[in-house]
Amino acid sequence: MHSQATSHATDASHHRPADFDGGTAWPAGSAQGPGALPLIVPGWRDSGAGHWQTLWAEQLPGALRVVQDDWVHPTRAAWVGTIARYVMEAPQPVVIVAHSLGCIAAVHLPPEAARRVRAALLVAPADPERRALLNDFAPVPHERLPYRSIVVASTNDPYCPSRLAGAYARAWGSEFVRLPGAGHINVESGHGEWTLGFALLQSLLARPSHSPFHIAI
């Protein structure tokens, strides 16, 4: 979630292909050999300037940012369908980099798309049952994810209690990183470049072992 009402869809529109359903969403030359490609999945109201997702999208080779048609009034069918199309059009498996409602949309992916996900970094997942505007995304899936994943949550996230984020992590079979007092892990809580998160992402892109871990910082 993003506390600002401004949608960032216009700034990100250059990432969207002219004919999304008829051609690849990925820029030419984005394939990187045997590795996976980063797929940035913002949450409700998108991630604006200075947000770590925006900064990473500019820094990561081959990365693409999901652009939703409606950032302000999300529906599960539309959001999940858009993410699934990006995943299925990718020339290689992807590593999902999701924030807030983007995490919940990502775990709703259908099996054929989930099979093309190498790993996922799921940061500050939302609690759609607590906010009426987002309840189309409830109930949240509680099946184990078929790929490696890391859930990062804060002890004082106003949009999702850390105990619920921990329950998500257990249900999804995710590694769990709990940050003290990190808010919603966005610009407002002081997370711009966010070096810890970038290191976690690099561990997923580098094909690490599948041994789960739990970090409380």
TORFI-174432 format. One record per residue (C-alpha): residue number from 1; residue in one letter; x, y, z. Coordinates in steps of 0.5 Angstrom, whole numbers, always signed. Each point is the difference from the previous one (the first is absolute). Example, Ala and Ser with C-alpha at 12.3 -4.5 7.8 and 13.67 -1.06 7.14 Angstrom:
+-----+---+-------+-------+-------+
:   k : r :     x :     y :     z :
+-----+---+-------+-------+-------+
:   1 : A :   +25 :    -9 :   +16 :
:   2 : S :    +2 :    +7 :    -2 :
+-----+---+-------+-------+-------+
END
This chain:
+-----+---+-------+-------+-------+
:   k : r :     x :     y :     z :
+-----+---+-------+-------+-------+
:   1 : M :    +0 :    +0 :    +0 :
:   2 : H :    +2 :    +7 :    -1 :
:   3 : S :    -3 :    +6 :    +4 :
:   4 : Q :    +1 :    +5 :    -6 :
:   5 : A :    -6 :    +0 :    -4 :
:   6 : T :    +4 :    +1 :    -6 :
:   7 : S :    +0 :    -5 :    -5 :
:   8 : H :    +7 :    -2 :    -4 :
:   9 : A :    -3 :    -3 :    -6 :
:  10 : T :    +1 :    +5 :    -4 :
:  11 : D :    +8 :    +0 :    +2 :
:  12 : A :    +0 :    -7 :    -1 :
:  13 : S :    -4 :    -1 :    -7 :
:  14 : H :    +6 :    +0 :    -4 :
:  15 : H :    +1 :    -7 :    +3 :
:  16 : R :    -7 :    -2 :    -3 :
:  17 : P :    +1 :    -3 :    -7 :
:  18 : A :    -5 :    +3 :    -5 :
:  19 : D :    -4 :    -6 :    -1 :
:  20 : F :    +1 :    -4 :    +6 :
:  21 : D :    -4 :    -6 :    -2 :
:  22 : G :    +3 :    -1 :    -6 :
:  23 : G :    +7 :    +1 :    +1 :
:  24 : T :    +6 :    -1 :    +5 :
:  25 : A :    +0 :    +5 :    +6 :
:  26 : W :    +7 :    -1 :    +1 :
:  27 : P :    +5 :    +5 :    -3 :
:  28 : A :    +4 :    -3 :    -6 :
:  29 : G :    +7 :    -3 :    +3 :
:  30 : S :    -3 :    -1 :    +7 :
:  31 : A :    +2 :    -7 :    +0 :
:  32 : Q :    +6 :    -1 :    +5 :
:  33 : G :    +2 :    -8 :    -2 :
:  34 : P :    -1 :    -5 :    +6 :
:  35 : G :    -3 :    +5 :    +5 :
:  36 : A :    -6 :    +3 :    +2 :
:  37 : L :    -3 :    +7 :    -2 :
:  38 : P :    -3 :    +5 :    +6 :
:  39 : L :    -7 :    +1 :    -1 :
:  40 : I :    -2 :    +6 :    +4 :
:  41 : V :    -7 :    +0 :    +3 :
:  42 : P :    -3 :    +6 :    +4 :
:  43 : G :    -5 :    +0 :    +4 :
:  44 : W :    -7 :    +5 :    +1 :
:  45 : R :    +1 :    +7 :    -3 :
:  46 : D :    +7 :    -3 :    -3 :
:  47 : S :    +7 :    +2 :    +3 :
:  48 : G :    +2 :    +7 :    -2 :
:  49 : A :    +7 :    +4 :    -1 :
:  50 : G :    +5 :    -2 :    +5 :
:  51 : H :    -3 :    -6 :    +2 :
:  52 : W :    +4 :    -6 :    +0 :
:  53 : Q :    -4 :    -4 :    -5 :
:  54 : T :    +1 :    +6 :    -5 :
:  55 : L :    +7 :    +1 :    +2 :
:  56 : W :    +2 :    -8 :    -1 :
:  57 : A :    -4 :    +0 :    -7 :
:  58 : E :    +5 :    +5 :    -2 :
:  59 : Q :    +6 :    -3 :    +2 :
:  60 : L :    -2 :    -8 :    -1 :
:  61 : P :    +2 :    -2 :    -7 :
:  62 : G :    -5 :    -3 :    -4 :
:  63 : A :    -6 :    +2 :    +5 :
:  64 : L :    -7 :    +1 :    -1 :
:  65 : R :    -5 :    +4 :    +4 :
:  66 : V :    -7 :    -2 :    +0 :
:  67 : V :    -5 :    +5 :    -2 :
:  68 : Q :    -7 :    -1 :    +2 :
:  69 : D :    -6 :    +4 :    -4 :
:  70 : D :    -3 :    +2 :    +7 :
:  71 : W :    +5 :    +1 :    +6 :
:  72 : V :    -6 :    +3 :    +4 :
:  73 : H :    -6 :    -4 :    -1 :
:  74 : P :    +4 :    -7 :    +0 :
:  75 : T :    -4 :    -7 :    -2 :
:  76 : R :    +3 :    -7 :    +1 :
:  77 : A :    -2 :    -2 :    -7 :
:  78 : A :    +3 :    +6 :    -3 :
:  79 : W :    +7 :    +0 :    +4 :
:  80 : V :    +1 :    -7 :    +0 :
:  81 : G :    -1 :    -1 :    -7 :
:  82 : T :    +5 :    +6 :    -2 :
:  83 : I :    +5 :    -3 :    +4 :
:  84 : A :    -1 :    -7 :    -3 :
:  85 : R :    +1 :    +3 :    -7 :
:  86 : Y :    +6 :    +3 :    +2 :
:  87 : V :    +3 :    -6 :    +3 :
:  88 : M :    -2 :    -4 :    -6 :
:  89 : E :    +3 :    +4 :    -5 :
:  90 : A :    +6 :    +1 :    +3 :
:  91 : P :    +6 :    -4 :    -4 :
:  92 : Q :    +3 :    -3 :    +7 :
:  93 : P :    -3 :    -2 :    +7 :
:  94 : V :    -1 :    +6 :    +4 :
:  95 : V :    +1 :    +3 :    +7 :
:  96 : I :    -6 :    +3 :    +3 :
:  97 : V :    +2 :    +7 :    +4 :
:  98 : A :    -7 :    +1 :    +3 :
:  99 : H :    -2 :    +6 :    +5 :
: 100 : S :    -6 :    +0 :    +4 :
: 101 : L :    -6 :    -2 :    -4 :
: 102 : G :    +4 :    -2 :    -5 :
: 103 : C :    +2 :    -6 :    +4 :
: 104 : I :    -7 :    -2 :    +1 :
: 105 : A :    -1 :    +0 :    -8 :
: 106 : A :    +6 :    -4 :    -1 :
: 107 : V :    -2 :    -6 :    +4 :
: 108 : H :    -6 :    +0 :    -3 :
: 109 : L :    +3 :    -2 :    -7 :
: 110 : P :    -3 :    -6 :    -3 :
: 111 : P :    +5 :    -6 :    -1 :
: 112 : E :    +2 :    +1 :    -7 :
: 113 : A :    +3 :    +7 :    +2 :
: 114 : A :    +3 :    -2 :    +7 :
: 115 : R :    +4 :    -6 :    -4 :
: 116 : R :    +4 :    +6 :    -3 :
: 117 : V :    +1 :    +3 :    +6 :
: 118 : R :    +7 :    -1 :    +3 :
: 119 : A :    +0 :    +3 :    +6 :
: 120 : A :    -4 :    +6 :    +4 :
: 121 : L :    +2 :    +6 :    +4 :
: 122 : L :    -7 :    +2 :    +4 :
: 123 : V :    +1 :    +6 :    +4 :
: 124 : A :    -5 :    +3 :    +5 :
: 125 : P :    -6 :    -5 :    -3 :
: 126 : A :    -7 :    +4 :    +1 :
: 127 : D :    -6 :    -3 :    +4 :
: 128 : P :    -5 :    +1 :    -5 :
: 129 : E :    -6 :    -2 :    +5 :
: 130 : R :    +2 :    +6 :    +5 :
: 131 : R :    -2 :    +5 :    -6 :
: 132 : A :    -6 :    +0 :    -4 :
: 133 : L :    +3 :    +2 :    -6 :
: 134 : L :    +4 :    -6 :    -1 :
: 135 : N :    -4 :    -5 :    +3 :
: 136 : D :    -1 :    -3 :    -7 :
: 137 : F :    +7 :    -3 :    +1 :
: 138 : A :    -2 :    -4 :    +6 :
: 139 : P :    +0 :    -5 :    +2 :
: 140 : V :    +8 :    +0 :    -1 :
: 141 : P :    +2 :    -7 :    -2 :
: 142 : H :    +4 :    -4 :    +5 :
: 143 : E :    +3 :    -6 :    -4 :
: 144 : R :    +7 :    -1 :    +0 :
: 145 : L :    +3 :    +4 :    -6 :
: 146 : P :    +4 :    -4 :    -5 :
: 147 : Y :    +6 :    +4 :    -1 :
: 148 : R :    +5 :    +3 :    +6 :
: 149 : S :    -3 :    +6 :    +3 :
: 150 : I :    +2 :    +5 :    +5 :
: 151 : V :    -5 :    +4 :    +4 :
: 152 : V :    +2 :    +7 :    +3 :
: 153 : A :    -4 :    +3 :    +5 :
: 154 : S :    +0 :    +6 :    +5 :
: 155 : T :    -2 :    +0 :    +8 :
: 156 : N :    -4 :    +6 :    -1 :
: 157 : D :    -3 :    -1 :    -7 :
: 158 : P :    -7 :    +4 :    +0 :
: 159 : Y :    -2 :    -4 :    -5 :
: 160 : C :    +1 :    -7 :    +2 :
: 161 : P :    +2 :    -3 :    +7 :
: 162 : S :    +7 :    -3 :    +0 :
: 163 : R :    -3 :    -6 :    +3 :
: 164 : L :    -5 :    -1 :    -6 :
: 165 : A :    +6 :    +1 :    -5 :
: 166 : G :    +4 :    -5 :    +4 :
: 167 : A :    -7 :    -5 :    -1 :
: 168 : Y :    +1 :    +2 :    -7 :
: 169 : A :    +7 :    -2 :    +0 :
: 170 : R :    -1 :    -7 :    +3 :
: 171 : A :    -6 :    -2 :    -4 :
: 172 : W :    +4 :    +2 :    -7 :
: 173 : G :    +6 :    -4 :    +3 :
: 174 : S :    +4 :    +7 :    -1 :
: 175 : E :    +6 :    +2 :    +4 :
: 176 : F :    -2 :    +6 :    +5 :
: 177 : V :    +4 :    +6 :    +1 :
: 178 : R :    -3 :    +5 :    +6 :
: 179 : L :    +2 :    +7 :    +0 :
: 180 : P :    -1 :    +4 :    +6 :
: 181 : G :    -4 :    +7 :    -1 :
: 182 : A :    +1 :    +0 :    -7 :
: 183 : G :    -7 :    +2 :    -1 :
: 184 : H :    -3 :    -2 :    -7 :
: 185 : I :    +7 :    +0 :    -3 :
: 186 : N :    -1 :    +5 :    -5 :
: 187 : V :    +2 :    +7 :    -1 :
: 188 : E :    -4 :    +3 :    +6 :
: 189 : S :    +4 :    -5 :    +5 :
: 190 : G :    +7 :    +2 :    -3 :
: 191 : H :    +1 :    -6 :    -5 :
: 192 : G :    +3 :    +3 :    -6 :
: 193 : E :    +5 :    -4 :    -3 :
: 194 : W :    -1 :    -5 :    +6 :
: 195 : T :    +7 :    -4 :    -1 :
: 196 : L :    -2 :    -6 :    +4 :
: 197 : G :    -6 :    -1 :    -4 :
: 198 : F :    +4 :    +1 :    -6 :
: 199 : A :    +5 :    -6 :    +3 :
: 200 : L :    -6 :    -4 :    +1 :
: 201 : L :    -2 :    +0 :    -7 :
: 202 : Q :    +7 :    -1 :    -3 :
: 203 : S :    +0 :    -6 :    +5 :
: 204 : L :    -6 :    -3 :    -4 :
: 205 : L :    +3 :    +2 :    -7 :
: 206 : A :    +6 :    -3 :    +1 :
: 207 : R :    -3 :    -7 :    +1 :
: 208 : P :    +1 :    -1 :    +8 :
: 209 : S :    -1 :    -7 :    +3 :
: 210 : H :    -7 :    -1 :    +3 :
: 211 : S :    +1 :    +0 :    +7 :
: 212 : P :    -5 :    +4 :    +4 :
: 213 : F :    +2 :    +5 :    +5 :
: 214 : H :    -3 :    +5 :    +5 :
: 215 : I :    +3 :    +7 :    +1 :
: 216 : A :    -2 :    +5 :    +5 :
: 217 : I :    +4 :    +6 :    +0 :
+-----+---+-------+-------+-------+
END
